[in-house]
C-alpha cells in the first residue's frame, strides 16, 4: 500500500474513533500512522508549524490505551498503571492541551494532571492516579527531584510514554532542564532494579520545527532509522508570504524598539486586509506599549475604528471589558486591541484568548512565549524587531531561527485562510539574514554545560547517581555527549580529537564538578573519591532549585547576620541576575531611596553609612525595589519594575526558605530568625511592621486595607473588635461586607501564648527552663493546617538549643535543661514563628545569671551527694543486637504530624566523647596489687571534679538494652558496693563485666569539705573487701576495641552535650585494657537537655522506649562508685 495514501479514522478501533472530529488524517499524519499506532518504536519528527503534529501525540496515547482493550473489545482501564508524560516549553501550551485532552479522554475515565507553576494544588496521590501528566521541563524536574524518600520518584516506574513537544528548544537556555529530565528517564530505564517495570520499555516521541541535525536528536533518544521523519514546507497547510522591512538604527536597542511602534498601524492597514493579526514584541512592557499605541490611534478614528466593524462586536467588547482585572487592558479591549504575556493572571489570559479566537479582538500584541504552540492563529504576523533581551548574558541578541519560525508558524488559519502573511521588522543591516527564513533553522546544540553542576547534584541527591562511574554514565545519556562528539569546539574542546579523547574530557569534566561539590560540603566522597553521597547543603540546593553560585553565597554568609544582610544575599542571587538596571529607572529609584517620608525599612548606604544619592548597580536596584514593595504600598508603578519586583519576591522567598533550613542545620540562631522572617515577608510582600498587615486576609486588597487603616484598624486584634457596620461605611461597601471581612479572621491560626520560665532543678550548675504553649482560642473547623517553627536559642552564643516544626492544632510544651553560664549572663529566647502569616509571631526572653559554684546542695534522697560524679546507667549489649557507634548521622525527615523530639536526634555536629583504650598483647590479671597500682596511677592524672563537666551525652538511635545494676535502693550502702563492684554470690552478672567496671575512668579525685575528705566508710573496711574479692578475680583476656561504647550520664532524663563542648561519660569496654581519656574542649559552654512535658502523667519510659534514664528516688548503677571514695582519699 502506498504510504502516502490518506488514512481514515475508521482504521482505528471503534472505541477510539470519537477522539477525532474529522474523517481522514492529512498526508503527514497518514505517513506516520503505522509507526505511531501500530508499533512501540521511538520516533523523532521534524515538520513545519501548523502541519498537524499534535495528532501524532494523540495516536501514540491511543496506542498506549489500546493495551487496556480486552479480547472481547471492552476497554478495561487501570487508573495510573500506564502513564504518558507530555512535556512542553510553555504553560499556555500545556493548559491548551489539558483542555483538549480532558474533553477527548475524560469520558473513558482517563485522568489528566497539569504540573506547572500555575497549579500548586496537586498531591502525591494525584500524580500516582494520573494517566496523562502535562508539564513544563522545569516543573517536572522540580517535582521529580523533591521528596525522593517520600515517593517523589515513585511514579517513574509507571511511565510508559514520553511526549516531547518543541524539542528544538534544547537550543534555548531553558533546554537544559528538558535535557536533564530526559537523561534521568533514560538512566532510570536502564536500572537493573526497574527491569520488570513499565519504565524499562518506555517509548519516546519528540517533534520539532524544521531542523538540520535531526539525526543527533535521534541518536540521543535511541530512535531507529525507520522512526526518523523529516517534512518540509510542502506539508504546511497554508502557504506563507514573507516581507522583511529594514529601518535605521537608533542610539540604543531600547529606543529602536520604541520607534518601531510608530509603523505597526500602517503595516496592519496595508497587509492584514481587515483580518486578525498577532504582533510579537520582545518584552512584556513592549507588548503593552504597542497595544496602547494601536488603541490610541484607533480611538482617534472614533466610529471609523478599523478594528471594530459592527455594533454587535462593540457590545460584546463592552460586556467583556469589566471582566478584566487589568485596568489598562479594559480600555484597550473597547478598541478591539489586547495584549497577552506571562504577567497577566490566568483569568485575564483566558479572557483575551477567547476574545481573539472569536474575532472580537482583532489585534493582539504578545511576547514570543505565545509562539510556542498555543493555538491562536492569525492571518497576519508582525515580528516587531528581531532582537530580544537575553537574561543570562545581560544584553540584546538576535532571535534564533527556530523562534522566528515558531512566530511565523502562527500566520494563516487553515479553516479560514489559504494564505498567511509574515512581516519582519528589523535593522537595515540585518535584512539579508531573514529573507530566506523559511528554509530552516540553525543546528540545535546542548545547553546543559553551564548548569551541569546543579543537575549533577540533583541526580546524586536522588541517588540515581551513587558513584563516579554512574555519574559518567549519566553524562553519556545526555544530549551534551552527542553534540560534544560532533562539535567539540562549541564545548571548549579542540577540533579533530579522537572519540576516546572526548570521553576522557567528559570524565575529567565530571570529576572536576564532583570535586567542586565536595569542597563546599554539598556531597560526601570516600577517601578514594569514588562513592558519592548527598550532604544537607546539596539536598537543600536541589530541593529549592537553586543555582550553585547562590548556594555559595548562603554558605559564606556571616554567622550572626541581620535581616538587611539576608536581603542583600537574595539580591545577589543568580536566580534574579537577569534583572537589569535600566537607564530610565535611575531617577525613580533615587527618589525612592531618598525616602523623604520615612517609609522604607532599609536603604542603600555608602561607605560612611549615609544614604546613596545615586543607584548605580543592579543589586542596589533590587534592594531598593524590594524594600519599596515590602512596605505594602509601593510607590513604584512602572510595569517593568513591577514585574521585576514580583520576580524578586517569588524567587527571593524560595531562596530565603533555603537559607532558613541551612541555618537551622548549622544551629545558627540569628541567621535562622532573620531568614525565616524574610521568607515570610517576601511571600506576603509585606514587612512585619507594615501598617497594611490585613492584606494577608482573603478578600482584603490595598483599597480596603487603606480604608481600614484610616479608621484605626491596623492589626488582626483591632479588626476582631471593629464594628462590621462601621467597616461598611468606611469602605463604601454594602451589607454584609463587614461580616465577611470579620469572618476572614477564621483563616488565621488559633491564638496561643508562649511562656518561658526557670523552674527548680536538683542538679547543681544546671538551669531548668519550662517553655509552655497555651491555646487561647479553639481552632476552627478548617481543612487548612497551620504550622509554626518553635526555636529556643541563646543570643550571646548565636546557638539554637531546640527547634521543631509543630502543628498548631496539636502541640505540647517542652522542658529544657541549660547549664549555668560561666559568663556574666546568657539571654535565652523562645520564638514561635508561624509558617505563613506575619505579624502574629511570639517571642519571649529569659536572662540566666552566672552560676554560683561554691554552693553545694545536699538532698535527703537515696542518692549520692552532689560532689560525686553523676549517676550512670550501664548498658548491656546483646551479642546479636546491632549497635551504631560514634556520632550519629543527621536525618532531616520531617513528618506530616510534627512532634517535639529530643534535640540530640537532629544534631549532627554534636559528637560523643570517646575513651580510647591502649592495646596490650598480654593478659591482665586482676589481683590486689594490680588493682591498687592501677588506681594510684590513674588517680594522679585526673583533675578535680569541680573542673569536670557533669553531664554526658545521650546515646542516640542505638538498640542497646538498658539495665540497672542496682534494683533495690534501700539496701545498705556497703552491701551495694560489695554486690555491685565485686560481684556477690547473689549477683547474676558476669564477673568479667564487673571487673571491667572497676577499671572505668570515671573515678576521679574528690573535693574536700572543710579541709577534710568525706568518708562514709573507713579505709580499713574498704581494703578488706578489696583484698577479699581480688583473690577471686578472673584473668581477663585483652581484645582490640574497635568501636568504643559510650554510656551516658543521666538523671531521669536524656542529656545532650553542647556541640562546642565535650563532656565525659562512663566507658564499658569489651576488654580490660588501660583506659585513656582525651579532652577536646576544656571551656564550659552552654549544654542542655530536653524532655517532653506532656499533659498526661504517662511514664517517660513508656513514651521513649530504649531511653537510658532512671526513676527519681532510685539509686542508679553508678552507686558502685561509692566504695572508691575512701580509696581516692587514701591515695
Secondary structure as the mmCIF struct_conf table of DSSP 4:
data_model
#
loop_
_struct_conf.conf_type_id
_struct_conf.id
_struct_conf.beg_label_comp_id
_struct_conf.beg_label_asym_id
_struct_conf.beg_label_seq_id
_struct_conf.end_label_comp_id
_struct_conf.end_label_asym_id
_struct_conf.end_label_seq_id
TURN_TY1_P TURN_TY1_P1 UNK A 3 UNK A 4
BEND BEND1 UNK A 5 UNK A 5
HELX_LH_PP_P HELX_LH_PP_P1 UNK A 6 UNK A 7
STRN STRN1 UNK A 8 UNK A 8
HELX_RH_3T_P HELX_RH_3T_P1 UNK A 9 UNK A 11
BEND BEND2 UNK A 12 UNK A 12
HELX_RH_3T_P HELX_RH_3T_P2 UNK A 14 UNK A 19
BEND BEND3 UNK A 21 UNK A 23
STRN STRN2 UNK A 24 UNK A 24
HELX_RH_AL_P HELX_RH_AL_P1 UNK A 27 UNK A 38
STRN STRN3 UNK A 43 UNK A 46
TURN_TY1_P TURN_TY1_P2 UNK A 49 UNK A 50
BEND BEND4 UNK A 51 UNK A 51
TURN_TY1_P TURN_TY1_P3 UNK A 53 UNK A 53
HELX_RH_AL_P HELX_RH_AL_P2 UNK A 54 UNK A 65
HELX_RH_3T_P HELX_RH_3T_P3 UNK A 66 UNK A 68
STRN STRN4 UNK A 69 UNK A 69
TURN_TY1_P TURN_TY1_P4 UNK A 71 UNK A 72
BEND BEND5 UNK A 73 UNK A 73
STRN STRN5 UNK A 75 UNK A 75
HELX_LH_PP_P HELX_LH_PP_P2 UNK A 77 UNK A 78
TURN_TY1_P TURN_TY1_P5 UNK A 79 UNK A 81
BEND BEND6 UNK A 82 UNK A 82
STRN STRN6 UNK A 83 UNK A 87
BEND BEND7 UNK A 89 UNK A 89
HELX_RH_AL_P HELX_RH_AL_P3 UNK A 91 UNK A 105
HELX_RH_3T_P HELX_RH_3T_P4 UNK A 106 UNK A 108
TURN_TY1_P TURN_TY1_P6 UNK A 109 UNK A 109
STRN STRN7 UNK A 112 UNK A 115
BEND BEND8 UNK A 116 UNK A 116
TURN_TY1_P TURN_TY1_P7 UNK A 117 UNK A 118
HELX_RH_AL_P HELX_RH_AL_P4 UNK A 124 UNK A 129
BEND BEND9 UNK A 131 UNK A 131
STRN STRN8 UNK A 132 UNK A 135
HELX_RH_AL_P HELX_RH_AL_P5 UNK A 137 UNK A 145
BEND BEND10 UNK A 146 UNK A 147
HELX_RH_3T_P HELX_RH_3T_P5 UNK A 148 UNK A 150
TURN_TY1_P TURN_TY1_P8 UNK A 151 UNK A 153
HELX_RH_3T_P HELX_RH_3T_P6 UNK A 154 UNK A 158
STRN STRN9 UNK A 159 UNK A 164
BEND BEND11 UNK A 165 UNK A 166
HELX_RH_3T_P HELX_RH_3T_P7 UNK A 167 UNK A 171
BEND BEND12 UNK A 172 UNK A 172
TURN_TY1_P TURN_TY1_P9 UNK A 173 UNK A 174
HELX_RH_AL_P HELX_RH_AL_P6 UNK A 175 UNK A 189
TURN_TY1_P TURN_TY1_P10 UNK A 190 UNK A 190
HELX_RH_3T_P HELX_RH_3T_P8 UNK A 192 UNK A 194
TURN_TY1_P TURN_TY1_P11 UNK A 195 UNK A 196
BEND BEND13 UNK A 197 UNK A 197
HELX_RH_3T_P HELX_RH_3T_P9 UNK A 198 UNK A 201
STRN STRN10 UNK A 203 UNK A 208
BEND BEND14 UNK A 209 UNK A 210
TURN_TY1_P TURN_TY1_P12 UNK A 212 UNK A 213
HELX_RH_AL_P HELX_RH_AL_P7 UNK A 214 UNK A 220
TURN_TY1_P TURN_TY1_P13 UNK A 221 UNK A 222
HELX_RH_3T_P HELX_RH_3T_P10 UNK A 225 UNK A 227
STRN STRN11 UNK A 228 UNK A 230
HELX_RH_3T_P HELX_RH_3T_P11 UNK A 233 UNK A 235
BEND BEND15 UNK A 237 UNK A 238
STRN STRN12 UNK A 239 UNK A 247
BEND BEND16 UNK A 251 UNK A 252
HELX_RH_AL_P HELX_RH_AL_P8 UNK A 253 UNK A 271
BEND BEND17 UNK A 272 UNK A 272
TURN_TY1_P TURN_TY1_P14 UNK A 273 UNK A 274
BEND BEND18 UNK A 275 UNK A 275
STRN STRN13 UNK A 277 UNK A 281
BEND BEND19 UNK A 282 UNK A 283
HELX_RH_AL_P HELX_RH_AL_P9 UNK A 284 UNK A 299
TURN_TY1_P TURN_TY1_P15 UNK A 300 UNK A 301
HELX_RH_3T_P HELX_RH_3T_P12 UNK A 302 UNK A 304
TURN_TY1_P TURN_TY1_P16 UNK A 306 UNK A 307
HELX_RH_AL_P HELX_RH_AL_P10 UNK A 311 UNK A 321
TURN_TY1_P TURN_TY1_P17 UNK A 322 UNK A 323
BEND BEND20 UNK A 325 UNK A 325
HELX_RH_AL_P HELX_RH_AL_P11 UNK A 327 UNK A 333
TURN_TY1_P TURN_TY1_P18 UNK A 334 UNK A 336
STRN STRN14 UNK A 337 UNK A 340
TURN_TY1_P TURN_TY1_P19 UNK A 342 UNK A 343
BEND BEND21 UNK A 344 UNK A 344
HELX_RH_AL_P HELX_RH_AL_P12 UNK A 346 UNK A 358
TURN_TY1_P TURN_TY1_P20 UNK A 359 UNK A 359
BEND BEND22 UNK A 360 UNK A 361
STRN STRN15 UNK A 363 UNK A 367
HELX_RH_3T_P HELX_RH_3T_P13 UNK A 368 UNK A 371
BEND BEND23 UNK A 372 UNK A 373
STRN STRN16 UNK A 378 UNK A 378
BEND BEND24 UNK A 379 UNK A 379
STRN STRN17 UNK A 380 UNK A 384
BEND BEND25 UNK A 386 UNK A 386
STRN STRN18 UNK A 387 UNK A 390
TURN_TY1_P TURN_TY1_P21 UNK A 391 UNK A 394
STRN STRN19 UNK A 395 UNK A 398
HELX_LH_PP_P HELX_LH_PP_P3 UNK A 399 UNK A 400
HELX_RH_AL_P HELX_RH_AL_P13 UNK A 401 UNK A 408
TURN_TY1_P TURN_TY1_P22 UNK A 409 UNK A 410
STRN STRN20 UNK A 411 UNK A 411
TURN_TY1_P TURN_TY1_P23 UNK A 414 UNK A 416
BEND BEND26 UNK A 418 UNK A 418
STRN STRN21 UNK A 419 UNK A 427
HELX_RH_3T_P HELX_RH_3T_P14 UNK A 428 UNK A 434
TURN_TY1_P TURN_TY1_P24 UNK A 435 UNK A 436
HELX_RH_3T_P HELX_RH_3T_P15 UNK A 437 UNK A 439
HELX_RH_3T_P HELX_RH_3T_P16 UNK A 449 UNK A 451
HELX_RH_AL_P HELX_RH_AL_P14 UNK A 452 UNK A 461
TURN_TY1_P TURN_TY1_P25 UNK A 462 UNK A 463
BEND BEND27 UNK A 464 UNK A 464
STRN STRN22 UNK A 467 UNK A 467
HELX_RH_AL_P HELX_RH_AL_P15 UNK A 468 UNK A 476
TURN_TY1_P TURN_TY1_P26 UNK A 477 UNK A 477
BEND BEND28 UNK A 478 UNK A 478
HELX_RH_AL_P HELX_RH_AL_P16 UNK A 479 UNK A 486
HELX_RH_3T_P HELX_RH_3T_P17 UNK A 488 UNK A 491
TURN_TY1_P TURN_TY1_P27 UNK A 492 UNK A 492
TURN_TY1_P TURN_TY1_P28 UNK A 495 UNK A 496
HELX_RH_AL_P HELX_RH_AL_P17 UNK A 499 UNK A 519
TURN_TY1_P TURN_TY1_P29 UNK A 520 UNK A 521
BEND BEND29 UNK A 522 UNK A 522
STRN STRN23 UNK A 523 UNK A 525
TURN_TY1_P TURN_TY1_P30 UNK A 527 UNK A 528
BEND BEND30 UNK A 529 UNK A 529
STRN STRN24 UNK A 531 UNK A 531
STRN STRN25 UNK A 532 UNK A 534
HELX_RH_AL_P HELX_RH_AL_P18 UNK A 536 UNK A 543
TURN_TY1_P TURN_TY1_P31 UNK A 544 UNK A 545
HELX_RH_AL_P HELX_RH_AL_P19 UNK A 548 UNK A 555
TURN_TY1_P TURN_TY1_P32 UNK A 556 UNK A 556
BEND BEND31 UNK A 557 UNK A 557
TURN_TY1_P TURN_TY1_P33 UNK A 559 UNK A 560
HELX_RH_AL_P HELX_RH_AL_P20 UNK A 563 UNK A 571
TURN_TY1_P TURN_TY1_P34 UNK A 572 UNK A 572
HELX_RH_3T_P HELX_RH_3T_P18 UNK A 574 UNK A 576
TURN_TY1_P TURN_TY1_P35 UNK A 577 UNK A 578
HELX_RH_3T_P HELX_RH_3T_P19 UNK A 583 UNK A 585
HELX_RH_AL_P HELX_RH_AL_P21 UNK A 586 UNK A 594
TURN_TY1_P TURN_TY1_P36 UNK A 596 UNK A 597
BEND BEND32 UNK A 601 UNK A 601
STRN STRN26 UNK A 605 UNK A 605
TURN_TY1_P TURN_TY1_P37 UNK A 607 UNK A 608
BEND BEND33 UNK A 609 UNK A 610
STRN STRN27 UNK A 611 UNK A 611
HELX_LH_PP_P HELX_LH_PP_P4 UNK A 612 UNK A 612
BEND BEND34 UNK A 613 UNK A 614
BEND BEND35 UNK A 617 UNK A 617
HELX_RH_AL_P HELX_RH_AL_P22 UNK A 618 UNK A 629
TURN_TY1_P TURN_TY1_P38 UNK A 630 UNK A 631
BEND BEND36 UNK A 632 UNK A 633
BEND BEND37 UNK A 635 UNK A 635
HELX_RH_AL_P HELX_RH_AL_P23 UNK A 639 UNK A 665
TURN_TY1_P TURN_TY1_P39 UNK A 666 UNK A 667
STRN STRN28 UNK A 668 UNK A 668
HELX_RH_AL_P HELX_RH_AL_P24 UNK A 669 UNK A 684
TURN_TY1_P TURN_TY1_P40 UNK A 685 UNK A 685
TURN_TY1_P TURN_TY1_P41 UNK A 688 UNK A 689
TURN_TY1_P TURN_TY1_P42 UNK A 691 UNK A 692
HELX_RH_3T_P HELX_RH_3T_P20 UNK A 693 UNK A 696
BEND BEND38 UNK A 697 UNK A 697
TURN_TY1_P TURN_TY1_P43 UNK A 698 UNK A 699
HELX_RH_AL_P HELX_RH_AL_P25 UNK A 702 UNK A 710
TURN_TY1_P TURN_TY1_P44 UNK A 711 UNK A 712
BEND BEND39 UNK A 715 UNK A 715
HELX_RH_AL_P HELX_RH_AL_P26 UNK A 716 UNK A 721
BEND BEND40 UNK A 722 UNK A 722
HELX_RH_AL_P HELX_RH_AL_P27 UNK A 724 UNK A 731
TURN_TY1_P TURN_TY1_P45 UNK A 732 UNK A 732
TURN_TY1_P TURN_TY1_P46 UNK A 735 UNK A 736
HELX_RH_AL_P HELX_RH_AL_P28 UNK A 737 UNK A 743
HELX_RH_3T_P HELX_RH_3T_P21 UNK A 744 UNK A 747
BEND BEND41 UNK A 748 UNK A 748
HELX_LH_PP_P HELX_LH_PP_P5 UNK A 749 UNK A 751
STRN STRN29 UNK A 752 UNK A 759
BEND BEND42 UNK A 762 UNK A 763
TURN_TY1_P TURN_TY1_P47 UNK A 764 UNK A 765
STRN STRN30 UNK A 766 UNK A 775
BEND BEND43 UNK A 776 UNK A 777
HELX_LH_PP_P HELX_LH_PP_P6 UNK A 778 UNK A 780
BEND BEND44 UNK A 781 UNK A 781
BEND BEND45 UNK A 783 UNK A 783
STRN STRN31 UNK A 787 UNK A 794
TURN_TY1_P TURN_TY1_P48 UNK A 795 UNK A 798
STRN STRN32 UNK A 799 UNK A 807
TURN_TY1_P TURN_TY1_P49 UNK A 808 UNK A 809
STRN STRN33 UNK A 810 UNK A 810
STRN STRN34 UNK A 813 UNK A 819
HELX_LH_PP_P HELX_LH_PP_P7 UNK A 820 UNK A 821
BEND BEND46 UNK A 822 UNK A 824
STRN STRN35 UNK A 825 UNK A 834
BEND BEND47 UNK A 835 UNK A 836
BEND BEND48 UNK A 838 UNK A 839
STRN STRN36 UNK A 842 UNK A 849
HELX_LH_PP_P HELX_LH_PP_P8 UNK A 850 UNK A 851
TURN_TY1_P TURN_TY1_P50 UNK A 853 UNK A 854
BEND BEND49 UNK A 861 UNK A 863
TURN_TY1_P TURN_TY1_P51 UNK A 866 UNK A 867
BEND BEND50 UNK A 868 UNK A 868
HELX_LH_PP_P HELX_LH_PP_P9 UNK A 869 UNK A 871
STRN STRN37 UNK A 872 UNK A 872
STRN STRN38 UNK A 875 UNK A 876
HELX_LH_PP_P HELX_LH_PP_P10 UNK A 877 UNK A 878
TURN_TY1_P TURN_TY1_P52 UNK A 879 UNK A 880
BEND BEND51 UNK A 881 UNK A 881
BEND BEND52 UNK A 886 UNK A 887
HELX_LH_PP_P HELX_LH_PP_P11 UNK A 888 UNK A 890
BEND BEND53 UNK A 896 UNK A 897
HELX_RH_3T_P HELX_RH_3T_P22 UNK A 903 UNK A 905
BEND BEND54 UNK A 906 UNK A 906
BEND BEND55 UNK A 908 UNK A 909
STRN STRN39 UNK A 915 UNK A 917
BEND BEND56 UNK A 921 UNK A 922
STRN STRN40 UNK A 924 UNK A 925
HELX_RH_AL_P HELX_RH_AL_P29 UNK A 928 UNK A 939
TURN_TY1_P TURN_TY1_P53 UNK A 940 UNK A 941
HELX_RH_3T_P HELX_RH_3T_P23 UNK A 945 UNK A 947
BEND BEND57 UNK A 948 UNK A 948
HELX_LH_PP_P HELX_LH_PP_P12 UNK A 953 UNK A 956
BEND BEND58 UNK A 957 UNK A 957
HELX_LH_PP_P HELX_LH_PP_P13 UNK A 960 UNK A 960
STRN STRN41 UNK A 961 UNK A 962
BEND BEND59 UNK A 965 UNK A 965
TURN_TY1_P TURN_TY1_P54 UNK A 969 UNK A 970
BEND BEND60 UNK A 971 UNK A 971
HELX_RH_AL_P HELX_RH_AL_P30 UNK A 973 UNK A 982
TURN_TY1_P TURN_TY1_P55 UNK A 983 UNK A 983
TURN_TY1_P TURN_TY1_P56 UNK A 985 UNK A 986
BEND BEND61 UNK A 989 UNK A 989
HELX_RH_AL_P HELX_RH_AL_P31 UNK A 991 UNK A 998
TURN_TY1_P TURN_TY1_P57 UNK A 999 UNK A 999
TURN_TY1_P TURN_TY1_P58 UNK A 1001 UNK A 1002
HELX_LH_PP_P HELX_LH_PP_P14 UNK A 1005 UNK A 1007
STRN STRN42 UNK A 1009 UNK A 1009
TURN_TY1_P TURN_TY1_P59 UNK A 1010 UNK A 1011
STRN STRN43 UNK A 1012 UNK A 1012
BEND BEND62 UNK A 1016 UNK A 1017
HELX_RH_AL_P HELX_RH_AL_P32 UNK A 1019 UNK A 1030
TURN_TY1_P TURN_TY1_P60 UNK A 1031 UNK A 1032
HELX_LH_PP_P HELX_LH_PP_P15 UNK A 1033 UNK A 1034
STRN STRN44 UNK A 1035 UNK A 1036
HELX_LH_PP_P HELX_LH_PP_P16 UNK A 1037 UNK A 1038
BEND BEND63 UNK A 1043 UNK A 1043
STRN STRN45 UNK A 1045 UNK A 1047
STRN STRN46 UNK A 1049 UNK A 1049
BEND BEND64 UNK A 1051 UNK A 1053
STRN STRN47 UNK A 1056 UNK A 1056
TURN_TY1_P TURN_TY1_P61 UNK A 1059 UNK A 1060
STRN STRN48 UNK A 1066 UNK A 1068
BEND BEND65 UNK A 1070 UNK A 1071
HELX_LH_PP_P HELX_LH_PP_P17 UNK A 1073 UNK A 1074
STRN STRN49 UNK A 1075 UNK A 1077
BEND BEND66 UNK A 1080 UNK A 1080
BEND BEND67 UNK A 1083 UNK A 1083
STRN STRN50 UNK A 1088 UNK A 1093
BEND BEND68 UNK A 1095 UNK A 1096
HELX_RH_AL_P HELX_RH_AL_P33 UNK A 1100 UNK A 1103
BEND BEND69 UNK A 1104 UNK A 1104
TURN_TY1_P TURN_TY1_P62 UNK A 1105 UNK A 1106
TURN_TY1_P TURN_TY1_P63 UNK A 1112 UNK A 1113
BEND BEND70 UNK A 1114 UNK A 1114
HELX_RH_3T_P HELX_RH_3T_P24 UNK A 1117 UNK A 1124
HELX_RH_AL_P HELX_RH_AL_P34 UNK A 1125 UNK A 1130
#
